[in-house]
Amino acid sequence: MGQFAYTITDEIGLHARPAGALVKLVKESDGAVTISKGEKSADASRLMAIMGLGIRKGDEVVIATDDEALLEKLRKFFQDNL
């Protein structure tokens, strides 16, 4: 399983608009994606699960998936949007 860590730089954190775009990106692929903040983790294909993590500016999240191509798309998504 591949993974990467990312520190959120968006002033609002991981709010509804980018979370929705993240869910859409994940659902376009066949890979399962997990997003973690501290001890909590969520299925990245579920918007309410992501929002429940309460990710704010400065928080470090870890994104994990078995799909290497998807992992690179996700890394770019986080760099471009969060």
C-alpha positions in Angstrom: 0.0 0.0 0.0 1.4 3.4 -1.0 0.9 6.5 1.1 2.0 10.1 1.5 1.6 12.7 4.3 0.4 16.2 3.5 0.1 19.3 5.8 -3.0 21.3 5.0 -2.2 24.9 4.0 -5.7 26.1 3.0 -6.9 28.7 5.4 -10.3 27.0 5.9 -8.9 23.5 6.0 -10.5 20.5 4.2 -14.0 22.1 3.8 -17.0 20.9 1.8 -15.9 22.0 -1.7 -12.5 20.3 -1.9 -13.8 17.3 0.1 -16.5 16.8 -2.5 -13.9 17.1 -5.3 -11.8 14.5 -3.4 -14.7 12.1 -3.1 -15.4 12.5 -6.9 -11.8 11.8 -7.7 -11.7 8.7 -5.5 -15.0 7.3 -7.0 -13.7 7.7 -10.5 -11.1 5.0 -9.8 -11.4 1.4 -8.6 -8.9 1.8 -5.7 -9.9 2.1 -2.0 -8.5 5.3 -0.4 -8.1 6.0 3.3 -7.4 9.4 4.7 -6.1 9.7 8.3 -5.6 12.5 10.8 -3.9 11.4 14.0 -5.7 8.3 15.3 -8.8 8.8 13.2 -9.2 7.5 9.6 -12.0 7.6 7.0 -12.9 6.1 3.7 -12.1 8.9 1.2 -15.1 7.9 -0.9 -17.5 9.1 1.8 -18.0 12.8 2.1 -19.4 12.8 5.7 -16.7 10.5 6.9 -14.0 13.0 5.6 -15.9 16.0 7.1 -16.1 14.1 10.4 -12.3 14.2 10.7 -12.4 18.0 11.2 -9.2 18.7 9.2 -8.0 22.2 9.7 -5.1 24.3 8.4 -1.8 23.0 9.8 -3.1 19.4 10.3 -1.1 16.6 8.8 -3.1 14.0 7.0 -2.0 10.6 5.6 -3.5 9.4 2.3 -3.1 5.6 1.6 -4.2 3.5 -1.4 -3.1 0.4 -3.3 -3.4 2.1 -6.7 -0.1 3.9 -7.5 -1.5 5.9 -10.4 -4.4 7.1 -8.1 -1.8 7.9 -5.4 -0.1 10.3 -7.7 -3.4 11.9 -8.8 -4.2 12.4 -5.1 -0.8 13.9 -4.3 -1.4 16.5 -7.1 -4.9 17.1 -5.9 -3.7 17.9 -2.4 -0.9 20.2 -3.7 -3.2 22.1 -6.0 -6.2 22.4 -3.8 -5.2 22.2 -0.1 
